[in-house]
Every structure is written in C-alpha cells, then in structure tokens.
Amino acid sequence: MIVTRFAPSPTGRLHLGHAYSAIRAHDLARGGGGQFLLRIEDIDGTRSRAEHVATIMADLTWLGLTWDGPVVFQSARLALYQTALDRLREEGLLYPCFCTRAEIAEAMSAPHGPVSVYPGTCRGADPRARMGEPHCWRLDMAAAIARTGTLAWTDRGETIVAVPEQQGDVVLARKDAPASYHLAVTVDDAAQGITDVVRGRDLFEATHVHRLLQALLDLPTPRYHHHDLLTGPDGERLAKRHGAPTLAALRESGVDGVVLADELRRGQLPNGAFRT
C-alpha cells in the first residue's frame, strides 16, 4: 500500500508551492488506494507557532485534501531521535562540534580557498575539556560512508547514486534543537511507514544524506518523487520571501480552494504565475 505524507513546519503560513506539493502527495496516495499522512515538523521550538498549525489544517481542508489518522507532531517524538543519536554515537560515527557560526564562516573563507561544507575543525579533537559548553553533534561523513559503501535510491523511476560526501559532516543534533531536519525526517518517515516521499527539487540534495542515514540505522528506503518547483513570471520560485500569496490570504479573499487545487493539478496558477 502506498503511504505518503505532507510535513510542513509551522513557522509561517503555507503558500502555493506548499499546496502543489501537498496535492501531489495526496493524489499519489489516493490514486493507489493508499494513505496520506499529515506530520507537523515543529522541532524548532523557537520558531514554531500553534496558530500556524491550525492554519495549515484549515488550508488543506479548503483545498479539498483529507489526511488519514491523527496528525503527528515531531515535538512528541524526541525519544525516537535520541535513540537514533545514541546508536550513531555509540558506533563512533558522531563527534561534538563547539564551533560558532562566525568561526565556521571564517574557516570556510580561509585564504587557501573557500569551501562549501564544514571543514571538520572539531573532528578528531579531544572534547572532554569542553563538554560543558554548548555544542552540536556532527556525522563523521568519511567514517559513515566507509561503513555503508555505495548507496542509491529511486527517484521518479530513475536510479540515483548517493553522494552524501558533498554535504560534508552534517549536523544531526543542533545546539538549540534535539535533532536536525536530516535526522528527524529520516526517522519519522521510517516510523510512519512512508513508502513514497513527494517533495520539491529543493530538497533533492538532502536525500543523499537521508539515504546514508537509512543505511546506518537499518531503515527502509522509500521511493522518492522530487517535483519541479512553482515559479512566478519572473522565474523566481514561489516562496514567502518572494511575495508569493499565502493560502490563508487566498482563502480569506474568497477563492474556491477546490477549484484552485484542480488548477494546480493542471499546472495553472493565479495572478499570471506559472509552473515549471
């Protein structure tokens, strides 16, 4: 049975790009007689707002989308993430990083040439004298890849070879949050039995890391469907920072959500916007 999910963060209002992704995940599940789940990724306690959760549910209902089972909140699943972190730490695949953002930025712009990933400043250092200081936990990427070997996943029917080393030693537990997006989404998708992940192309690169974590934690690998992003007439992706209308604003202005959802399915957008 196909099981998909829509997993927004309640840090702001949904826009048309969110709607398009939710519709695609919903329709894939419903077309296969499966389940469409709603997960609220509220692990960022400083930015998540309860009022946005209510708005998300109202927006999806307005679009004519229904979900199966209770809504799952990441903030109630911290023990699952801790178990995964403990396992990786016990296997010697994590190390504490005490670097500040300023220190990382300085290291990444050093005279020997800028780098695009964390340079591994804390890797191999003795952390015992600093364990009382704020720190995040990073994955030792080289050690992790040595453990798993070459990996791949299926994306819209195409086999993609994973190259997680391009992401460097990613953070799996932040200084201000018990788990990073990479860890939480990987653990949650497995725990919820997600068979098909539908999301935008902007998250394609993250999947290299997620595939690695699945192998390290002995978790199943879902099928992936990374879809193109919605863009406006200027070619910019539809997003809040680019002035994209929120679903709440459209709903409050009297737009018919079910009609809008059907237009999105056909690649049509309001206000002269278009889909790529």
N, C-alpha and C positions, 0 to 999 in steps of 0.2 A: 504494500500500500504506500502511495506517495504521501509524504508528510513534509509540508513547507512551513515557513514562519515569516512573520514580519516583526522586526526587532528594532523599533525606534528608541532613541534616547529622549527622555522628557526634559530636555534643556532648552526647548523652544517649540514653536508651532510648526506643524507639517506644511510642506509646500507641494507643488505639482510633481516634483521629482519623487518625493516620498510616495505620493499617490500612485504614480506609474509603477514603482517597484512593488508596492503592496498588491496592486491589481494583478500584476504578472504572477506573483507568488500564489495569490488566491485562486486565480484561474487555472494554474497548473495543477493545484491540488484538486479543485472541484472537477476539472476535466478528466482526472484519473480516478474519481471516486474516493479521493483521499482526504486528509485533514489539513486545515490551515490554522496555524497557531499564532497567538499574539504574545510576544515577550517584550517586556519593558526593560531596557538596558539602563537602569538607574544606579549603576555602581558609583558614579561620580556624585557623591553626596553634596558637594558644594554647589553644583550647578543644576541638579535635578529638582523639578518642582511638581508637586502633586497636581496643581491646576493644569499642567501640560498633559498629565496622564488622562484626565477627564476629557480634555480637548481632543487628544489622539483617538480615544474611543468614539467620541461624537463624530469626528471626521470620517472614520472608517464606516460607521453606520450610515452616515449621509451619502457615502459613495456606493452604498448597497452591498458592502462586504461584511460577511459574518465570519467569526472565528470559532474554533472548537475548543471545548474545555475551558478551565479557568485561565485567566491571564497570569503569566509567570513574571515575577519581579526578580531581577538579579540581586537586589539588596537582601533578599531572603535566601540566597544560595551561597553565601560566603564560605560555608563549611566545605562545599564541594571544591571551590577554588583553592582553599587552604590545603585540602588533601592532595590535590594535584601538585601544588607548590612543594609540599613536604616530600613527595615522591621524587620530584626532579632534584631537589636539594640533596636528598639522601644519596642519589645516584651521582652526585658530583657535577651536575650539569648547570647549576646556578652559582652566581657569585654576587656579593653585595657591592653596590656602587654608591659611593659617597659624593660623587661629583655634582656640583651645582650646574644649573643651566649655563651660567656665564663661563664656567670652566670648560664645559663641553664645547660651547661655541668658540672659545679661544683655541682649543685643541684642534677643532675641525677647520680652522682657518690659519693654521700654522704656516710658517714660511716655506716648508718643504712641499706645500701644495695642499689645497683644500680637499677634504674628504666628505663624503655624503652620509657616512654612518659613524656611530660611536667608535672612537679609536681604541677602545679596550684599556683605558687608563687604569682601571681598578682590577682588571683580570690578572690573576696571579699574585696580587698583593696580599699581605697578611692583614686580615680585617680585625683581628682580636682587639687591638688597641682602640678601635673606633666604633665598635658595635653598638655603643650607646648613642651614637649620632644618627640623625635621620639618613635613611638610605633606601634605595630601591633594590630590586633583585633582577639581575640580567641573566639571560640564557647564554651560556658559553657556546656560541654557534659552531665553532670548529669541532668541539667535543660532541655536540649533538649530532652533527652530520656524520661524524666518524661512527657513531652508534647506529644510525639508521641506514646509511648508504643512500643510493639514488632513489628518489621517490617521484610519483606522478599522480595526477588526478584527471578526471574527465570534466571538460568544460564545454557545454553545448555540443556534446558528441565528439569533441577533439581531445586527444591525449596531450596534456601539458606536463612537461618535466619540471619538477620543483627546483628552484634555485634560491633557497632561503638565505644563502650566504650574502646575497645582495642587500639584505636588510641589516646585516651586522648583528651585534649582540643585543637583541631587542629586550625591552623591559617587560617582565611578566608580572611584577608587583610594584606599584608606584609608591613613592614616599607618602602620598596623600590618599591612596586607594589600595584596597587589599588585593586587587588583581587588575591587570591591564586588559584592554579590549581583546588582544590576541588570545590570552588565556581564557577569559570568561566566555567568549563566543565559541571557542573550540569545545570547552567542557559542556556548555549548555546545549549545543547542537547534538552532541552525543547523548547526553542525558535525556533529551526530549525525543530522541529517535528521529531526528530530521534526516530525510533521505535526499532532499533536493534543496540546495541553498540558492535562492534567487536574490541577486543584489546588483548594484551598479558597477560599471567598469572601474570606478574609482577605488574599489576595494579588491581589485584583481591582484595587485602586488601583495596584499596582506595574506592572500591564500597560500602563497609559498610558505609562509611561517606557520599557518594553520595546519597545512599538510604535514609539516615536520612535527608539530606538537601532537597530532593524531598518532603518528608512528611512535613517538616517545612514550605516550600514555596508553598505548594499545587501544585506541578508539577507532571506530569505523569512519570511513571517508565517504561523505555524501557526494552526490553528483552536484556540480556547480553550473549555474546559469548566470554569467555576468553579462548584463544587458547594457546597451548604449545609454548614455545619459541624455536627459532632455536639455535642449539648448534654446535660447531666445533668438530673436532676429539678429542680434549682434554676435552670435556664435558662442557666447558665454553660457556655461551650464546654469540651469535654473537652480538658484540657491538663495537663501535669505540675504546673504551679503551682496547679491547682485540684484536685489529688488524684486525677487520672484514673489508673486502673490501667495499668501498663505491660504490653506484650505479653509481655515476659520473665517477669513475675510470674504472669500468667495461664498461660503455658506451663509454668512450673515447678510450678504448683499442680495440674496435670493436666487443664486444659481442653483439649478437642479443637479444634485450630486450624482445621481444615477446616469443622467444624460452626459455629464462631464466624464464619468468613468467610461462610458461607451465611446466617447470621442477620443479619449486617451488610448483605448484599445485599437482605434483606427489610426492612431498617430496624429490626431488633431488636437491642437491646444488653443486656448482662448488668447485674445489680445495679440494675434499675429505671431505668436510663438510657434515653434515647430520642433519636431522630434528628429534626432539624428539616428 
